[in-house]
Amino acid sequence: MTIFYPGTRRKMSSKDLYKPANRNIGFDKNVWVEFTALARDYKAVNLGQGFPDMPPPHFVKEALGRVAASSDFAVNQYTRSQGHPRLVNALGKLYTQLMKRAIDPLSEILVTGGAYESLYCSFLGLVDPGDEVILIEPYFDCYVPQISVAGGIPKFVPLRAKENATSTKDWILDKDELEAAFSEKTRAIVINTPHNPIGKVFSMEELQLIADLCKKYNVICISDEVYEWLVYGGEQHLRIATLPGMWERTITVGSAGKTFSITGWKLGWSIGPKELIKNLQTTQAQITYNLATPTQEALAQAFEHEIPLIDTEKSYFTGLRSMLERKRDVMAKLLTEVGFKPVIPQGGYFMMADTSGIDVNFDEYDKSDDPPDYKFVRWLTKEKGIAAIPPSAFYSLEHKYMGAKYIRFCFIKEDSTLESGAKKLKEWKAELGK
Ligand SMILES: Cc1ncc(COP(=O)(O)O)c(C=O)c1O
């Protein structure tokens, strides 16, 4: 093992003082940074980035208030590195129900700084330089830099949209293409259901195919399920960890931000067998060591409130689902009226809209070499005051063209925000008609 002491640092010339570490080169451009700033600068109606613009549920706010007022000094001090005891106990209880197996809160759960850090700990804790990690495109954009920092090599398998796809059921995972990506170098596959950006909910058949390949090639499955509560139209969220032979090779990733509409809390978790989770725990202990105690305590109380209500009319998750299904349908109607062809999502809170029916000449407007969806979104934000996200950001270089005729909208927005968006879209439609 090589140990680096401060004295062995290479001598720097003045030229390379500001040089990034090689592992970071190429990752400085980030779709969120550009398009969040653009939305802000142009005061656009933000139908792009995935955060709710409404208050969180009352019981979550009340829990945080109680923690703030608590006279127990311990809620303001360091807590257990792998996760605050009250929170891992609540998560253990919840996922014991969901996974239909007894989850040990101490060894089978890790609490992290959002789902982001769960993913990062999975890659850093389990992937060695040269290991391959299969990603299904489009994929949540942080997977690639995180895998690369670990020295892993992403291998891409695109979902293929049928001609004139109207639902995310029309985005298909090709069996042969998927199997061709597996080899003895494959360490892991990342799946995301319900999916960002398209909103696909993977079927039992698709999960079984992935599970069979994981077992055949002895591969870990990292299952990003941050939108687990958001499925519509009678769809069911299925957990790959519950398929035969999959618990022992799956890390399930969740997010408090998506679960309780509190993205700013940045708390997430990984759940899996202790043999895998311990590697993530080791990694996390080198990054943050432990997360903020007050928010973990409040999140635990929020789960304790919600768990007995799950699947009842009183459940926050039930209400959120029906509210979002209504907003999804409102957004689809609006987009259709202007000439977009929305792809109706089965889950999550994003919607892809096909722009090919809309005639705007971006080349005159935007001389960059960026894909058409980047140009479309810049134009839409600056000229029409509506912010969205370009989905080609969620594809490898080779497959960017697959996302470039779409733009991604987010519908977890107040009705008033959707109405402002509708007003702007209608003004635009009137101009198009002239
Ligand atoms: C698919 C997916 N995974 C992970 C994350 C990160 O979640 P968190 O905010 O909990 O870090 C997001 C956030 O948008 C996401 O869409």
The ligand as an ORCA input file, in Angstrom:
! r2SCAN-3c Opt
* xyz 0 1
  C     -32.656     10.040    -10.014
  C     -32.092     10.877     -8.929
  N     -31.192     10.334     -8.103
  C     -30.649     11.033     -7.102
  C     -30.980     12.356     -6.891
  C     -30.338     13.118     -5.780
  O     -31.196     13.176     -4.663
  P     -30.816     14.035     -3.374
  O     -31.330     15.405     -3.583
  O     -31.470     13.310     -2.232
  O     -29.332     14.006     -3.253
  C     -31.914     12.977     -7.740
  C     -32.237     14.396     -7.585
  O     -32.840     15.043     -8.420
  C     -32.481     12.210     -8.787
  O     -33.374     12.738     -9.632
*
